[in-house]
Amino acid sequence: SSDVCSSDLVYDELYDPIYELARKYNKPVAIHTGLTATANALLKYSHPMTLDEAAVKYPDVQFVMCHIGNPFLQDAIAVLEKNHNVAVDLSGLLEGKIPDMVTFLRDKRGYISMLRDWLNYLGSYDRVMFGTDWPLANFADYITFVKGCPWSIVTLT
C-alpha cells in the first residue's frame, strides 16, 4: 500500500552501494531502529534484529543502531553482543521537555532499570554513544537523563 512507509529492510541489496561506499571511505552508517514517528511505518522494518544481517554481510562497515532499538532492548543488545561492528546511540528515549526529571525517573524506573541492566550485561560502553534526537528532545533534559540513568534507580527506590 502507498500508505505504508518504506518496505526495504536494511540488509536488502538496494543498500549495498551505500555500504560499499561506507566501507571504502571508512564512514559509519546510522540505522533507525525501534519505534517510529508514524503509525504508517511497520515495526518489522525498524526492529534491531534486521541490522544483524547487514552487520554480518558487511563486517568492515561500522553501523550505528540509533535509539538502541527502543523498546526492543533485549534484541538490540543481542545484535551488539554478536556484532562488534555495531554501536548504539541513546537518542530518541525522551520526547519534549520533561517538567520534573526526578518524578520522570521515578515513574520510569522499571524501564530505566531494564536499560541499565542490559547495558551492564553487554559491558561494552565504548560502543554506546550519546544522542538526543533533537529537536524532539530537550538537550538539558537529555544530559540529565543520561547522566542520572545508571544511578537513579538506587537513589529513587
N, C-alpha and C positions, 0 to 999 in steps of 0.2 A: 504494500500500500504506500502511496506517496505521503501519507500522514506519519509514517514511521521514519525516525531518524536513521542514520547510517546502518547498513546491514553488512558491512565489511568487518571481519574480525582482524585483529592486529597482526595475525600471522598469515593473512591472505597474501598471495603472490603480488597483488596490486601494490603492496608496500615494499616489495623487495628493492626497487630502485632507491627508495629513501634510506633503507637500512644499509645498502651498499655505499651510499654517499656518507652516511654517518660513520661507517667503518673506515672508509678512505680518509676522511678528514678528522677522525678521532673526536667526533661530536656525540653528545648524549641525545637520546630520543625520549622525550616525555610522552607518556601514555596516560590518558584519562582512565581512571578505574573507579568503580563504586557507583554510588547513587548519581542520578542525572538531574539536570535542572528542568527537565520537561517530562511530562507523563508519556509523551510520544516515543521516547527513547526506550529501547529494550535493554534490560539489565544484563542479559546474556552476552551482549557485545562489550560491556564495560566491566564484567566480572574479572577479578585479578587473575584467575586461572587461564584466561586467554593469553596473558603475557608469557606464560610458561613456554608455550610452543615457539613464540618468536625468540625468546631468550635462548632456547636450545638450538634453534635454527641459525641464530647469529650470535655465537658465544663471544665474538670480538666486538660486539656493539654494547655500549653501556646504556641500559634502559632505566628510566625513572618511572616508577609506579606512583602517579600522582594520587593524592588523597589517601594513601596507604590502603586503597581498596575499600574504604569505609562504606558500608558496615561489615564487609566480609573479611574481618581481621585475621581469622584463623587461616583462611585460604591465602591471603596476602602474605602472611608470614611463611607459609609453606613454600610459596613461589620464591621468596627471598632466601630462605634457608637452602633451597636446592640450586638456585641460580646465582652465582657470585657476580654476574654481570647485571644484576638488578639492584637498584636502590629505591628508596621511597621518600616521599615528602609528606609532611604533616598538614598540607594545605586542605582547605575545604571541610575541616572538622567543626568550625564555627561559622555562623552567619549573622550579619548585622552587629549592632552594638549590644554588648552584654551589660545591663544596668547594674547588676550586683554579682561580681565574679565569685565571691565566697558562696553565695546561695547557688549559683550555677554549678560550681564544682561539687557542692554537697548533693545537689539534685542529680547530677550526672556521675556520681561516684562509682556506680556499677560499671558504666561504660568506661570511665577513666581507669578503673582497676583492671578491666579486661585489656585495654590498650597497653597499660603499663606491664601487665603480666606477659603479654605476647611479645612486646619489645624486649623484656628481660629474658624471656625464653630464647629469642633469636640471639641476643647478646652481641649484635653487630651494629653498634651505634655509629660506626664510621660510614654506614650506608643509609643513615637516617638524616634527612635534611629538613630544615625549617622552611615553611611556606605558609602563605596566608589565604590565597585565593582572592586577594583584593581585586575589586572593590566590595566584594560580598562580605568581607570580614573587616573588623576594625583592627588596625595594626597594634595599638596598645593592648587591647584585649587579648590578641593572639599571642603576643610576647608574654603576658601574664599567664595565660593558659599553658603555654609550652614550658615556661619556667616552673610553674607550680604543679604541673601534671604528675610527675613521678612521685612527688612527696605529699601531694594534697590529701590523699586518702588517709595517711597516717594522722594528719592534724585535724581532719574534719569528721572522723568517725567517733 
